Amino acid sequence: MIVIVDERELVTEGYNSLFDREGIACAGFASGEFGEWVNSAADTDLRSVRAFLIGDCREGSISPRQIRDRTGAPVIALSEQHSLENTLRLFESGVDDVIRKPVHIREILARITAIRRRAQEDVAYTEIGAMRIFMDGRDPAIDGQPLPLPRR
């Protein structure tokens, strides 16, 4: 799941729709709602988050360090300001990457995969009995045989 934090409901709904087309679950929050959620969410819920995308939020309302206290998922800032000062400020706040908008959803997914690969947080697969579930988007396998699933 990808978590999007932005004050504009239109933005969170738009990203939700785009990620849905790629078969990726997504949840959108305003910054006030997100602070409450990240502090009260169960650890199992936070482990299911692939990345946090932070967009337009009230100044000081979202802290990447607050997210880091609960999970190791990448925190990526979506920036509409194309200035070096803004980019440096975002990196100093603790984000893992800054992406300038507009950006294609597949580029965001590629950056998330690269960050997770470098952090070596992403286990290649999980085995449950005879089933092997891959964390990189591949179809699961049962007894070594692929089980094709629809993208949705």
PyMOL CGO cylinders between C-alpha atoms (Angstrom):
from pymol import cmd
from pymol.cgo import CYLINDER

trace = [
    CYLINDER, 0.00, 0.00, 0.00, 1.10, 3.55, -0.76, 0.3, 1, 1, 1, 1, 1, 1,
    CYLINDER, 1.10, 3.55, -0.76, 0.07, 6.30, 1.66, 0.3, 1, 1, 1, 1, 1, 1,
    CYLINDER, 0.07, 6.30, 1.66, -0.41, 9.79, 0.19, 0.3, 1, 1, 1, 1, 1, 1,
    CYLINDER, -0.41, 9.79, 0.19, -0.55, 12.83, 2.44, 0.3, 1, 1, 1, 1, 1, 1,
    CYLINDER, -0.55, 12.83, 2.44, -1.82, 16.06, 0.88, 0.3, 1, 1, 1, 1, 1, 1,
    CYLINDER, -1.82, 16.06, 0.88, -4.22, 18.77, 2.00, 0.3, 1, 1, 1, 1, 1, 1,
    CYLINDER, -4.22, 18.77, 2.00, -5.99, 18.71, -1.35, 0.3, 1, 1, 1, 1, 1, 1,
    CYLINDER, -5.99, 18.71, -1.35, -8.54, 15.91, -1.59, 0.3, 1, 1, 1, 1, 1, 1,
    CYLINDER, -8.54, 15.91, -1.59, -8.41, 16.16, -5.39, 0.3, 1, 1, 1, 1, 1, 1,
    CYLINDER, -8.41, 16.16, -5.39, -4.71, 15.25, -5.31, 0.3, 1, 1, 1, 1, 1, 1,
    CYLINDER, -4.71, 15.25, -5.31, -5.10, 12.26, -2.99, 0.3, 1, 1, 1, 1, 1, 1,
    CYLINDER, -5.10, 12.26, -2.99, -8.05, 10.96, -5.02, 0.3, 1, 1, 1, 1, 1, 1,
    CYLINDER, -8.05, 10.96, -5.02, -6.11, 11.45, -8.26, 0.3, 1, 1, 1, 1, 1, 1,
    CYLINDER, -6.11, 11.45, -8.26, -3.09, 9.49, -7.04, 0.3, 1, 1, 1, 1, 1, 1,
    CYLINDER, -3.09, 9.49, -7.04, -5.39, 6.84, -5.59, 0.3, 1, 1, 1, 1, 1, 1,
    CYLINDER, -5.39, 6.84, -5.59, -6.95, 6.40, -9.03, 0.3, 1, 1, 1, 1, 1, 1,
    CYLINDER, -6.95, 6.40, -9.03, -3.57, 6.26, -10.81, 0.3, 1, 1, 1, 1, 1, 1,
    CYLINDER, -3.57, 6.26, -10.81, -2.09, 3.73, -8.39, 0.3, 1, 1, 1, 1, 1, 1,
    CYLINDER, -2.09, 3.73, -8.39, -5.29, 1.68, -8.63, 0.3, 1, 1, 1, 1, 1, 1,
    CYLINDER, -5.29, 1.68, -8.63, -4.76, 1.42, -12.40, 0.3, 1, 1, 1, 1, 1, 1,
    CYLINDER, -4.76, 1.42, -12.40, -1.32, -0.07, -11.68, 0.3, 1, 1, 1, 1, 1, 1,
    CYLINDER, -1.32, -0.07, -11.68, -2.83, -2.56, -9.22, 0.3, 1, 1, 1, 1, 1, 1,
    CYLINDER, -2.83, -2.56, -9.22, -1.36, -0.85, -6.15, 0.3, 1, 1, 1, 1, 1, 1,
    CYLINDER, -1.36, -0.85, -6.15, -3.47, -0.19, -3.06, 0.3, 1, 1, 1, 1, 1, 1,
    CYLINDER, -3.47, -0.19, -3.06, -3.41, 3.41, -1.90, 0.3, 1, 1, 1, 1, 1, 1,
    CYLINDER, -3.41, 3.41, -1.90, -4.75, 5.48, 1.00, 0.3, 1, 1, 1, 1, 1, 1,
    CYLINDER, -4.75, 5.48, 1.00, -4.98, 9.26, 1.12, 0.3, 1, 1, 1, 1, 1, 1,
    CYLINDER, -4.98, 9.26, 1.12, -4.93, 11.53, 4.17, 0.3, 1, 1, 1, 1, 1, 1,
    CYLINDER, -4.93, 11.53, 4.17, -4.96, 15.23, 4.98, 0.3, 1, 1, 1, 1, 1, 1,
    CYLINDER, -4.96, 15.23, 4.98, -2.02, 16.14, 7.24, 0.3, 1, 1, 1, 1, 1, 1,
    CYLINDER, -2.02, 16.14, 7.24, -4.16, 16.37, 10.42, 0.3, 1, 1, 1, 1, 1, 1,
    CYLINDER, -4.16, 16.37, 10.42, -5.74, 12.97, 9.82, 0.3, 1, 1, 1, 1, 1, 1,
    CYLINDER, -5.74, 12.97, 9.82, -2.39, 11.44, 8.96, 0.3, 1, 1, 1, 1, 1, 1,
    CYLINDER, -2.39, 11.44, 8.96, -0.74, 12.48, 12.23, 0.3, 1, 1, 1, 1, 1, 1,
    CYLINDER, -0.74, 12.48, 12.23, -3.46, 10.75, 14.20, 0.3, 1, 1, 1, 1, 1, 1,
    CYLINDER, -3.46, 10.75, 14.20, -3.34, 7.66, 11.98, 0.3, 1, 1, 1, 1, 1, 1,
    CYLINDER, -3.34, 7.66, 11.98, 0.43, 7.18, 12.01, 0.3, 1, 1, 1, 1, 1, 1,
    CYLINDER, 0.43, 7.18, 12.01, 0.54, 7.48, 15.80, 0.3, 1, 1, 1, 1, 1, 1,
    CYLINDER, 0.54, 7.48, 15.80, -2.33, 5.06, 16.40, 0.3, 1, 1, 1, 1, 1, 1,
    CYLINDER, -2.33, 5.06, 16.40, -1.98, 2.53, 13.56, 0.3, 1, 1, 1, 1, 1, 1,
    CYLINDER, -1.98, 2.53, 13.56, -1.11, -1.04, 14.42, 0.3, 1, 1, 1, 1, 1, 1,
    CYLINDER, -1.11, -1.04, 14.42, 2.41, -2.20, 13.57, 0.3, 1, 1, 1, 1, 1, 1,
    CYLINDER, 2.41, -2.20, 13.57, 0.96, -4.77, 11.17, 0.3, 1, 1, 1, 1, 1, 1,
    CYLINDER, 0.96, -4.77, 11.17, -0.81, -1.98, 9.27, 0.3, 1, 1, 1, 1, 1, 1,
    CYLINDER, -0.81, -1.98, 9.27, 2.39, 0.05, 9.02, 0.3, 1, 1, 1, 1, 1, 1,
    CYLINDER, 2.39, 0.05, 9.02, 4.36, -2.98, 7.77, 0.3, 1, 1, 1, 1, 1, 1,
    CYLINDER, 4.36, -2.98, 7.77, 1.99, -3.19, 4.80, 0.3, 1, 1, 1, 1, 1, 1,
    CYLINDER, 1.99, -3.19, 4.80, 2.93, 0.33, 3.67, 0.3, 1, 1, 1, 1, 1, 1,
    CYLINDER, 2.93, 0.33, 3.67, 5.41, 0.32, 0.77, 0.3, 1, 1, 1, 1, 1, 1,
    CYLINDER, 5.41, 0.32, 0.77, 6.01, 4.08, 0.90, 0.3, 1, 1, 1, 1, 1, 1,
    CYLINDER, 6.01, 4.08, 0.90, 4.70, 7.42, 2.12, 0.3, 1, 1, 1, 1, 1, 1,
    CYLINDER, 4.70, 7.42, 2.12, 4.26, 10.22, -0.42, 0.3, 1, 1, 1, 1, 1, 1,
    CYLINDER, 4.26, 10.22, -0.42, 4.14, 13.65, 1.19, 0.3, 1, 1, 1, 1, 1, 1,
    CYLINDER, 4.14, 13.65, 1.19, 2.64, 16.41, -0.92, 0.3, 1, 1, 1, 1, 1, 1,
    CYLINDER, 2.64, 16.41, -0.92, 1.25, 19.84, -0.02, 0.3, 1, 1, 1, 1, 1, 1,
    CYLINDER, 1.25, 19.84, -0.02, 0.82, 19.94, 3.77, 0.3, 1, 1, 1, 1, 1, 1,
    CYLINDER, 0.82, 19.94, 3.77, 0.60, 22.63, 6.41, 0.3, 1, 1, 1, 1, 1, 1,
    CYLINDER, 0.60, 22.63, 6.41, 4.06, 23.76, 7.48, 0.3, 1, 1, 1, 1, 1, 1,
    CYLINDER, 4.06, 23.76, 7.48, 5.40, 21.53, 10.24, 0.3, 1, 1, 1, 1, 1, 1,
    CYLINDER, 5.40, 21.53, 10.24, 2.35, 19.24, 10.33, 0.3, 1, 1, 1, 1, 1, 1,
    CYLINDER, 2.35, 19.24, 10.33, 4.15, 16.17, 8.95, 0.3, 1, 1, 1, 1, 1, 1,
    CYLINDER, 4.15, 16.17, 8.95, 7.55, 15.06, 10.17, 0.3, 1, 1, 1, 1, 1, 1,
    CYLINDER, 7.55, 15.06, 10.17, 9.40, 12.32, 8.30, 0.3, 1, 1, 1, 1, 1, 1,
    CYLINDER, 9.40, 12.32, 8.30, 11.09, 11.53, 11.60, 0.3, 1, 1, 1, 1, 1, 1,
    CYLINDER, 11.09, 11.53, 11.60, 7.66, 10.89, 13.14, 0.3, 1, 1, 1, 1, 1, 1,
    CYLINDER, 7.66, 10.89, 13.14, 7.08, 8.30, 10.41, 0.3, 1, 1, 1, 1, 1, 1,
    CYLINDER, 7.08, 8.30, 10.41, 10.57, 6.81, 10.93, 0.3, 1, 1, 1, 1, 1, 1,
    CYLINDER, 10.57, 6.81, 10.93, 9.77, 6.21, 14.59, 0.3, 1, 1, 1, 1, 1, 1,
    CYLINDER, 9.77, 6.21, 14.59, 7.06, 3.77, 13.51, 0.3, 1, 1, 1, 1, 1, 1,
    CYLINDER, 7.06, 3.77, 13.51, 8.25, 2.25, 10.21, 0.3, 1, 1, 1, 1, 1, 1,
    CYLINDER, 8.25, 2.25, 10.21, 11.20, 1.95, 7.84, 0.3, 1, 1, 1, 1, 1, 1,
    CYLINDER, 11.20, 1.95, 7.84, 9.11, 2.54, 4.70, 0.3, 1, 1, 1, 1, 1, 1,
    CYLINDER, 9.11, 2.54, 4.70, 10.51, 5.18, 2.32, 0.3, 1, 1, 1, 1, 1, 1,
    CYLINDER, 10.51, 5.18, 2.32, 9.25, 8.74, 2.72, 0.3, 1, 1, 1, 1, 1, 1,
    CYLINDER, 9.25, 8.74, 2.72, 9.14, 10.61, -0.59, 0.3, 1, 1, 1, 1, 1, 1,
    CYLINDER, 9.14, 10.61, -0.59, 8.29, 14.29, -0.96, 0.3, 1, 1, 1, 1, 1, 1,
    CYLINDER, 8.29, 14.29, -0.96, 6.29, 15.39, -4.00, 0.3, 1, 1, 1, 1, 1, 1,
    CYLINDER, 6.29, 15.39, -4.00, 7.45, 18.92, -4.74, 0.3, 1, 1, 1, 1, 1, 1,
    CYLINDER, 7.45, 18.92, -4.74, 5.73, 21.52, -6.87, 0.3, 1, 1, 1, 1, 1, 1,
    CYLINDER, 5.73, 21.52, -6.87, 8.44, 24.10, -6.18, 0.3, 1, 1, 1, 1, 1, 1,
    CYLINDER, 8.44, 24.10, -6.18, 11.43, 23.76, -8.46, 0.3, 1, 1, 1, 1, 1, 1,
    CYLINDER, 11.43, 23.76, -8.46, 14.05, 25.40, -6.26, 0.3, 1, 1, 1, 1, 1, 1,
    CYLINDER, 14.05, 25.40, -6.26, 17.27, 24.11, -4.76, 0.3, 1, 1, 1, 1, 1, 1,
    CYLINDER, 17.27, 24.11, -4.76, 16.43, 25.64, -1.38, 0.3, 1, 1, 1, 1, 1, 1,
    CYLINDER, 16.43, 25.64, -1.38, 13.13, 23.76, -1.20, 0.3, 1, 1, 1, 1, 1, 1,
    CYLINDER, 13.13, 23.76, -1.20, 14.75, 20.48, -2.22, 0.3, 1, 1, 1, 1, 1, 1,
    CYLINDER, 14.75, 20.48, -2.22, 17.51, 20.86, 0.37, 0.3, 1, 1, 1, 1, 1, 1,
    CYLINDER, 17.51, 20.86, 0.37, 14.95, 21.77, 3.07, 0.3, 1, 1, 1, 1, 1, 1,
    CYLINDER, 14.95, 21.77, 3.07, 12.98, 18.61, 2.28, 0.3, 1, 1, 1, 1, 1, 1,
    CYLINDER, 12.98, 18.61, 2.28, 16.08, 16.40, 2.46, 0.3, 1, 1, 1, 1, 1, 1,
    CYLINDER, 16.08, 16.40, 2.46, 17.09, 18.04, 5.75, 0.3, 1, 1, 1, 1, 1, 1,
    CYLINDER, 17.09, 18.04, 5.75, 13.64, 17.23, 7.15, 0.3, 1, 1, 1, 1, 1, 1,
    CYLINDER, 13.64, 17.23, 7.15, 14.41, 13.53, 6.65, 0.3, 1, 1, 1, 1, 1, 1,
    CYLINDER, 14.41, 13.53, 6.65, 12.77, 12.46, 3.39, 0.3, 1, 1, 1, 1, 1, 1,
    CYLINDER, 12.77, 12.46, 3.39, 14.42, 9.73, 1.33, 0.3, 1, 1, 1, 1, 1, 1,
    CYLINDER, 14.42, 9.73, 1.33, 13.77, 11.32, -2.06, 0.3, 1, 1, 1, 1, 1, 1,
    CYLINDER, 13.77, 11.32, -2.06, 12.25, 14.44, -3.60, 0.3, 1, 1, 1, 1, 1, 1,
    CYLINDER, 12.25, 14.44, -3.60, 10.25, 14.07, -6.79, 0.3, 1, 1, 1, 1, 1, 1,
    CYLINDER, 10.25, 14.07, -6.79, 9.29, 17.11, -8.80, 0.3, 1, 1, 1, 1, 1, 1,
    CYLINDER, 9.29, 17.11, -8.80, 5.76, 17.18, -10.15, 0.3, 1, 1, 1, 1, 1, 1,
    CYLINDER, 5.76, 17.18, -10.15, 4.42, 16.35, -12.66, 0.3, 1, 1, 1, 1, 1, 1,
    CYLINDER, 4.42, 16.35, -12.66, 5.67, 12.77, -12.50, 0.3, 1, 1, 1, 1, 1, 1,
    CYLINDER, 5.67, 12.77, -12.50, 4.49, 9.46, -13.91, 0.3, 1, 1, 1, 1, 1, 1,
    CYLINDER, 4.49, 9.46, -13.91, 3.24, 6.86, -11.42, 0.3, 1, 1, 1, 1, 1, 1,
    CYLINDER, 3.24, 6.86, -11.42, 5.65, 4.25, -12.77, 0.3, 1, 1, 1, 1, 1, 1,
    CYLINDER, 5.65, 4.25, -12.77, 8.58, 6.54, -11.98, 0.3, 1, 1, 1, 1, 1, 1,
    CYLINDER, 8.58, 6.54, -11.98, 7.35, 6.84, -8.39, 0.3, 1, 1, 1, 1, 1, 1,
    CYLINDER, 7.35, 6.84, -8.39, 7.07, 3.05, -8.14, 0.3, 1, 1, 1, 1, 1, 1,
    CYLINDER, 7.07, 3.05, -8.14, 10.57, 2.62, -9.60, 0.3, 1, 1, 1, 1, 1, 1,
    CYLINDER, 10.57, 2.62, -9.60, 12.01, 5.06, -7.07, 0.3, 1, 1, 1, 1, 1, 1,
    CYLINDER, 12.01, 5.06, -7.07, 10.23, 3.29, -4.20, 0.3, 1, 1, 1, 1, 1, 1,
    CYLINDER, 10.23, 3.29, -4.20, 11.67, -0.04, -5.36, 0.3, 1, 1, 1, 1, 1, 1,
    CYLINDER, 11.67, -0.04, -5.36, 15.18, 1.44, -5.65, 0.3, 1, 1, 1, 1, 1, 1,
    CYLINDER, 15.18, 1.44, -5.65, 15.06, 2.96, -2.16, 0.3, 1, 1, 1, 1, 1, 1,
    CYLINDER, 15.06, 2.96, -2.16, 13.77, -0.25, -0.62, 0.3, 1, 1, 1, 1, 1, 1,
    CYLINDER, 13.77, -0.25, -0.62, 16.36, -2.32, -2.46, 0.3, 1, 1, 1, 1, 1, 1,
    CYLINDER, 16.36, -2.32, -2.46, 19.18, -0.09, -1.21, 0.3, 1, 1, 1, 1, 1, 1,
    CYLINDER, 19.18, -0.09, -1.21, 17.84, -0.25, 2.33, 0.3, 1, 1, 1, 1, 1, 1,
    CYLINDER, 17.84, -0.25, 2.33, 17.57, -4.04, 1.96, 0.3, 1, 1, 1, 1, 1, 1,
    CYLINDER, 17.57, -4.04, 1.96, 14.29, -3.94, 3.85, 0.3, 1, 1, 1, 1, 1, 1,
    CYLINDER, 14.29, -3.94, 3.85, 12.46, -5.74, 1.13, 0.3, 1, 1, 1, 1, 1, 1,
    CYLINDER, 12.46, -5.74, 1.13, 12.67, -9.49, 1.59, 0.3, 1, 1, 1, 1, 1, 1,
    CYLINDER, 12.67, -9.49, 1.59, 12.62, -11.25, -1.78, 0.3, 1, 1, 1, 1, 1, 1,
    CYLINDER, 12.62, -11.25, -1.78, 9.64, -13.41, -0.80, 0.3, 1, 1, 1, 1, 1, 1,
    CYLINDER, 9.64, -13.41, -0.80, 7.59, -14.85, 2.04, 0.3, 1, 1, 1, 1, 1, 1,
    CYLINDER, 7.59, -14.85, 2.04, 6.73, -18.52, 2.26, 0.3, 1, 1, 1, 1, 1, 1,
    CYLINDER, 6.73, -18.52, 2.26, 3.48, -19.75, 3.76, 0.3, 1, 1, 1, 1, 1, 1,
    CYLINDER, 3.48, -19.75, 3.76, 3.27, -23.50, 3.50, 0.3, 1, 1, 1, 1, 1, 1,
    CYLINDER, 3.27, -23.50, 3.50, 3.60, -24.41, -0.19, 0.3, 1, 1, 1, 1, 1, 1,
    CYLINDER, 3.60, -24.41, -0.19, 2.91, -20.83, -1.31, 0.3, 1, 1, 1, 1, 1, 1,
    CYLINDER, 2.91, -20.83, -1.31, 5.69, -18.33, -2.04, 0.3, 1, 1, 1, 1, 1, 1,
    CYLINDER, 5.69, -18.33, -2.04, 4.62, -14.66, -2.16, 0.3, 1, 1, 1, 1, 1, 1,
    CYLINDER, 4.62, -14.66, -2.16, 7.01, -12.28, -3.91, 0.3, 1, 1, 1, 1, 1, 1,
    CYLINDER, 7.01, -12.28, -3.91, 7.28, -8.69, -2.65, 0.3, 1, 1, 1, 1, 1, 1,
    CYLINDER, 7.28, -8.69, -2.65, 8.35, -7.23, -6.00, 0.3, 1, 1, 1, 1, 1, 1,
    CYLINDER, 8.35, -7.23, -6.00, 5.00, -7.61, -7.76, 0.3, 1, 1, 1, 1, 1, 1,
    CYLINDER, 5.00, -7.61, -7.76, 5.55, -11.01, -9.36, 0.3, 1, 1, 1, 1, 1, 1,
    CYLINDER, 5.55, -11.01, -9.36, 2.76, -13.55, -9.25, 0.3, 1, 1, 1, 1, 1, 1,
    CYLINDER, 2.76, -13.55, -9.25, 2.88, -15.97, -6.30, 0.3, 1, 1, 1, 1, 1, 1,
    CYLINDER, 2.88, -15.97, -6.30, 3.99, -19.58, -6.76, 0.3, 1, 1, 1, 1, 1, 1,
    CYLINDER, 3.99, -19.58, -6.76, 2.51, -22.74, -5.29, 0.3, 1, 1, 1, 1, 1, 1,
    CYLINDER, 2.51, -22.74, -5.29, 4.84, -25.74, -5.15, 0.3, 1, 1, 1, 1, 1, 1,
    CYLINDER, 4.84, -25.74, -5.15, 7.14, -23.88, -7.55, 0.3, 1, 1, 1, 1, 1, 1,
    CYLINDER, 7.14, -23.88, -7.55, 4.43, -23.30, -10.16, 0.3, 1, 1, 1, 1, 1, 1,
    CYLINDER, 4.43, -23.30, -10.16, 3.39, -19.67, -10.90, 0.3, 1, 1, 1, 1, 1, 1,
    CYLINDER, 3.39, -19.67, -10.90, -0.16, -18.74, -9.96, 0.3, 1, 1, 1, 1, 1, 1,
    CYLINDER, -0.16, -18.74, -9.96, -1.14, -15.98, -12.43, 0.3, 1, 1, 1, 1, 1, 1,
    CYLINDER, -1.14, -15.98, -12.43, -3.25, -13.26, -10.81, 0.3, 1, 1, 1, 1, 1, 1,
    CYLINDER, -3.25, -13.26, -10.81, -5.04, -10.34, -12.44, 0.3, 1, 1, 1, 1, 1, 1,
    CYLINDER, -5.04, -10.34, -12.44, -3.28, -6.99, -11.87, 0.3, 1, 1, 1, 1, 1, 1,
    CYLINDER, -3.28, -6.99, -11.87, -6.20, -5.72, -9.81, 0.3, 1, 1, 1, 1, 1, 1,
]
cmd.load_cgo(trace, "trace")
